Amino acid sequence: MTDTMALDGVKVLDLSRVLAGPWCTQILADFGADVVKIEAPGDGDDTRSWGPPYLTGDSDFAGEKGESAYYLSCNRNKRSVAINLADPRGADLIRRLAAEADILVENFKLGGLRKYGLDYASLRAVNPRLVYTSITGFGQDGPYAARAGYDFVAQAMGGLMSITGETGGPPLKVGVAITDLSTGMYAATSTLMALRHAERTGEGQHVDCSLLDTQIAMLANQALTYLVGGQAPGRLGNAHPTVVPYRLFDTADGAIVIAVGNNGQFRNLCRTLGVPDMADDPLYATNGERVIHRDGLEARLTELTRAWQSVPLTEALLANGVPAGPVNDVGEILTDPFAKARGTVHHFTREDGERVPSVAYPGKLSATPATFRSAPPRLGEHSRAALIDWLGVPPAELDALAAAGVIADRADRLADEGERI
């Protein structure tokens, strides 16, 4: 492992909020990019207030609650700069920052930054090498481009909810904003590809990522089921559309997941359950036959698994090479020995002594791993420092901008609160 992080020296101007954009920029920040998060003075990123729960301890400003768990999940390793974009002086600051940036990430509605002169065409004129990543609900063109987009809408329109839920039941969304998160990951990957091109050629580009494009791509085998077979797949609850047995099975004290991916594993399953001859039944001998005859097979397997307790059955299956596992709740997996061994949960200690939890980036790079250097910032925590670092703005100019409400610095606000208290 080296002391140099993969994205050392890369400057990222983050004009995004909520989840998809911040998820993208947190990935870049984890690998060493200097991410300056631009927020509106006052409320900042929408998700700061998306709670409870909120982090206890020191709040953003006196009399206000602290950061929400939602905000904390996607903003570590960044610096917060509070700038009023509606003021021409604020827009000019963003333009000056963009001239120094390698990457800009934004998730305004289509054309939302054009009125400030901060759209791609305008900023390309001041920085031709800039990688400008736009994240929207429906893309920069097409019939729905002007619509606002949220994860829930994309899950619904993108077909995901039509295949999620119990057979015969209503469509359901996934329990996390999976389309936002996937779009953030695609945006990070696409941005780094564009950055590689810019480093080679000096030519930046506009990266267009949308929630609906991402959700359609994430249908994966289910999309190809329709494109190859001509029939839209439906909801199967916890069952797999083309692999059997691969679902939740009842036990005497609950349920476990059994995921049989090949014929050898099926044979081992039958042996574990005490019915080795079932593996030779022509109705079940191959996966194709098991899919066709799933109802009878799964009913028989459920009779057998109900005779076991969950833990002994899981252990027996794993010992025989059959993929299986418990259905953990969130607390159980975050305190599981796996999470401890893999360093899944990280805690920052802020200057006020508050411990701030975070879930680590999952990829383990041997030479340039992700690092967790700073807790998600309080609103405007770095307004002065980042403008000095990137632009060399002199103190007198910062004072004038703060007095005019163009920027807001947390230290200034806290000092003001202290004087009034």
N, C-alpha and C positions, 0 to 999 in steps of 0.2 A: 504494500500500500504506500502511495506517495503522499506528500503533504499538499499537493496541488489538487484542487477539486476540478471536476470535468468542465465546469462552466465558469471557472475563475476569469474575471475580467469582462464577462458579458453583462451588459447593462440592459435591464428590462424595465420599460415604463408600463405600469399596469393600470389601465383605466377600466378594469372590469370589476364587477361586484356579484354578489350572491354566490353561485357555486361553480358553474362550468369554467368561467374565466379564472377565478381564484384557484381552482384545482389545478389548472394548467400552469399558472405562474408559481404555485407552491412546488410543483415538481421541478421547475427550473431553479427555484431558490434552493431546494434541497441539495442541488448539485453545484452550488456555489455562485449562481448568478446574483448580481446586486439588483434586487427587485424593489422598485419604488412604487408603492401603492398609492394612487391618487384617489382621495376621497373628498366628498363635499363637506365643508365646515358645518358643524352642527350635528347632523345625524350620522354621516359617514356611510359605510357599506350597509345596505338594508339588513343584512343578517346579524349585525351587532345587536339588534333588538328582537331577533327571532328566538324567543324563549318564553318561559323558563325551560331548562335551568340556566342560570348565569353563574359565572365564576365568582366565588365569594372573595372578600378582601377589597383591595383598593379599586375604586371605580374609575371610569374614564375621567370624570370630573366630579367635584364635590356635589353630593345630592343626587347623582345618577347611579343606576345599577351598573355592574361590571359587564364584561363581554359575555355573549351567549355561547353555549356549547357549540352551536351551529357555526358561528363565526370562527371559533377557535379551531375547528376541524380543518380549515383550508387556508390559513393565513400565516403560518409560521415562517421564520427566516426572511420576513419582509420588513420594509420601512414604510411607515405611514406619513404621507404628506397631504395636508388638507388645503385644497385650492379651490376657489370659487371660479368655475369655468364660465359662468355667465358674465363675469367681469372681463372686459377685453384684456386687462392686465394679467388676469389669471390664465386666459387662453394663450397669451403670449409666453407666459412661463412654461406652459405645456409644450408649446412649439419649440422653445429653446431646449427643453429637456429632450424632446424627440430628436433634435439635431445631434444630440450626444448619444442617443440610445442605439443599441443593436436590434432590439425587439420592442414592439409595442403590441399590447394585447388589450382589446376592447370588446365590450358586448352591449353597446348602445343599439337602439332600434335602427333599422336601415336609414342611413342618411343623417342620423342623430348628431354626428360630430361635424357635419359639413357647415352648419351655421356658425360654428366657432372657428372655421378654417383649420380643422384638425382631422379631416378625412384623409384617406390614403393619397389621393392625387395631390393635395396641398402639402402634406408632409414629405412626400417623395421629392418634391421640389427643393426642400431644405436638407434632405438626407437620402440620397439615392440608394444607399446600401441598407436602408431600414427594412426589416421584416415586420410587416404590419398584419397582425392576426385578428380577424373579426369573427366573433362568435355570436350567432343570432339563432332565432328559432327556425327560420326557413331559408336562410341563405341570402346572398346578395342579388339574386335574380330569381325568376320563376313566378308562378301565379300567386304564391303566398308570401312573397318577400316582405311586404309591408306590415304583415301581422306581427304582433308581439308573441313571444313564445316562452312557454314554461315546460319543465320536465314532464309534468302530468299530462299536458296537452300532447307532447311528442310521444309519450308512451301510448296514449290512446290512438292518435292518428297513425302512428308508426307500426301498428299491428301487435305490439307487445302485450297489451291488455287482452287481446282476443285469444291469446294462447296461455294466459295466466289465470289460474283459478280452477275450481273443481268442475268436473264434467257436468254440464247442465246448470251450473251456477252462473252468477254474474261475472263480467270481466273485472279483473283486479289489477291494480298497479303493484309494482315491486315495492318492498318495504323501505328502500332508500331511493334517492333520486338518481337511478342508475343511468338514465339517458344524459343527464347533466355530467355525471362523473365520467362516462364513456366519452362524451364530447370533449371534456377537459383533457383526457388522455390522448385522444386523436389530435387535438389542437397542439398539445406539447410535442407529439411526434412530428406533426407537419411543420411546426415552427422550427424545430431543430434541423429538419431536412432543408428548409429554406435558408436557415442560418449557414449551413454547410455550403450551400450554393453561393451565398453572399460573401462568405470568407474566401472562396475560390475566385470569384469573378468581380466582386464589388457591387453586384447587382442585387438589390432587395426585391421583394415581391409582396403581393397581397395574398394572404392565406384566408380562405373563406370556409369556415366550419359552421355547420348548422346542426341543431338538435335532431331535426327530422331526417336529414341525410344519415346521421350517425345511427339513429334508431333502426332505420331500414337496413343498414349494413350489419348491425348487431343481431338481426334476425338469423343470420348465418344459415345453418342447415334447414331451419324452418322456411326461410325464403326459397331455398333451392327445392324444398319439398313441393312448393307451389309451382315453381318455374319448370321443374322436371315432370311432376305428376299432374299438374293442372288443377289441383284441389287445395283450397286453403285449409291449413291445419287448424284444429280447434283446441279447446281446453281439456287437459287430461289430469288435472290435479297435480299430484306428485309423481305421476308416471311419466316415462320417457316415450316419445312418439315412435321411435324406431329401435329401441334396445329394451329387452325384457329378459329377466326381471331387473328393474332399475327404478326403485320407488321406496316409499315409506312402508314398513311392515309392522303390524301390531305385535307386541309381546305381552307377557303376563302383567307387566308393571309399566307399560308405556308403549313406546315405538322406537324403532331404529331405522336407519337408512341402509339398504342393501343395494349395491350397484355392481351388477354382473356385466362385464364388458366383453366376454368371449366364452367360447364353449368349455374351455378348461376350467374357468372360474365357475361356470354353471355346474360342472361335474363335482367340483369341490364343495359347492353349496349343498348339493343333494347328499353328498357323503356326510357333511357336517350335521345335516338335519335328520340323518338316519334313513334316507331313502335313496341309496345309490343307484338303484335300478331306474329311477325316474329319468336319469340323464340319458338312458338308452331308449326311452320311449320315442318313437318316430315323430310324435306330435311336438316334442320339446328338444330334439337332438341338436337343432341349429337355431340360431337367433331368428332367422326368417320364419321358421315354424313357430317359435315362441311368441313372436309378434302376432301372428295370425291367431294363435290359440291362447292369448294372454289371459283372458277371463278365467278359464278353467285352471290354468297353471297358477295364477296369482291367488286364486281362492284356496287351492291346495296348499301352497306355500304359507299362506296366512294361518291356516289350521295348525301347521307345524311350528311356526314361530311363536304362536300364542302359548305354547307349552313351555317356553323359555322365559327366564328373566332377562332384561335388556343387557346388563353388563356381561353375564356369562356367555350369552349368545354372541355379542360383539367380539369378545375375546376369542371364542372358538372359531368364528368366521375368519378373523384376522390371522389366527394361527394356521389356518388352512388356505391362506392366500385369497380370501374373498374380500373385496373392498366393502367396508361397513363402518358405521360410526353413529354416535349419539346425535340427537337434535338439541344442540346447546342453545341457551339464551345468550344474549349479548354479554352479560356479566360472566357467565361460565366460560366463554371462550377467551375473554380478556384476562381471566385469572387462571387459565389452563397452563400446565407446564410447558406446552408448546410455545405460548406467547412469551413466557419468561425466557426460555432458551433462545428464542429467535429475536429477542429485544423488540418485541412488537409495541410495547407501551413505553414511551419516553416521557420524562418529567423535566420541564424547565423550572428553574427557581428565579423569579423576578427580583429586581432590586428591593422591592417592598417585602420580600420573604415569601410571597405567594407561590405555591407550587402549581404549575400549569401543565396538565396532561396533554399528550398528543399521541396519535397512532402513527408509527413510523412508515416511511416509504418502504414497500415490500421487496423491491429488487435489491439483491446483494451483489454489489460490484467489488471484485477483489482488489483493484488498484485505485479506483476513484469512487468510493461509496458515497451515498447520500449522507449528509451531516445535518445535525439539528443544533443550530447555533443560537437562535433567539426565539423567544415566545412570540406569538402573534401580537402585533403592535397595538397599543392604545391609539385612539384617534388623534392624528396630528403629532404623534410622538417624535417624529423626525423631520418636521417641516423645515426648520432652519438648517439642521445638519445636512440633510440630503441636498438642499439647494446650494449650500456652500460646497459640498463635495463635487456635485456634478457641474455646477455653473459658476462657482466662485462668487456668488452674490454677496456683496459687502453688507456688513451689519446695518448700516444706515438704510440701505434699500429694503432689507428685511423688516426693519422697524416700520418703515413707511407702508409696506405692503400689509403688515399685520394691523397697523392702525386703521387702514382703509378697509379691512375685512376681506382682502384678497387672499390671504393665507391665514391659517389658524395653527398655532403651535401649542401643544399641550402644556409645555412649561409656562407659557404666557398665561394660558387660561387658569392653571392652578395658582399662579401668583396672584392673578386677579381675584380668584375665589378667596384666597387667603386674606387679601386686603379687605374684602367685603365682610368676611367673617370676623 
